[in-house]
Amino acid sequence: MKNRAIYFPMGFAVMMLTGCASAPSSTADFMRGNVAEQQEQIQLKKEIANEWDRGASLVKAGEKLVKKGEEQIKSAEEELQEGKVDVEQGNAKITEGTNIMQDSEKRFYESFPAIELNPDMIKK
């Protein structure tokens, strides 16, 4: 308890001396502080403007990529459709060709029963 009694008056004295030691701010100090504050605001405005520019640049690049991607998708869909048509036509030709070959083989055997075809010669 005795220790606290000593610290309290000493702390109070230090506060009083510190308060008295600082002189009131002058107009020049106020101006300097105002200039520093304005410089901070200018820097902040520059940073915000740079962020805006970066964001605008990203938006522009993103829109360009979206447009390119949509064109690629459209082109790929068209190619896919063309591919499906080609496969369908190819399968139809394979079926037709296979039927023609089988009919030809059948007609050959019917027309020339004495002649036997070599299986290696028949390509299916």
Buried (B, 14 or more C-beta within 10 A) or exposed (E): EEEEEEEEEEEEEEEEEEEEEEEEEEEEEEEEEEEEEEEEEEEEEEEEEEEEEEEEEEEEEEEEEEEEEEEEEEEEEEEEEEEEEEEEEEEEEEEEEEEEEEEEEEEEEEEEEEEEEEEEEEEE
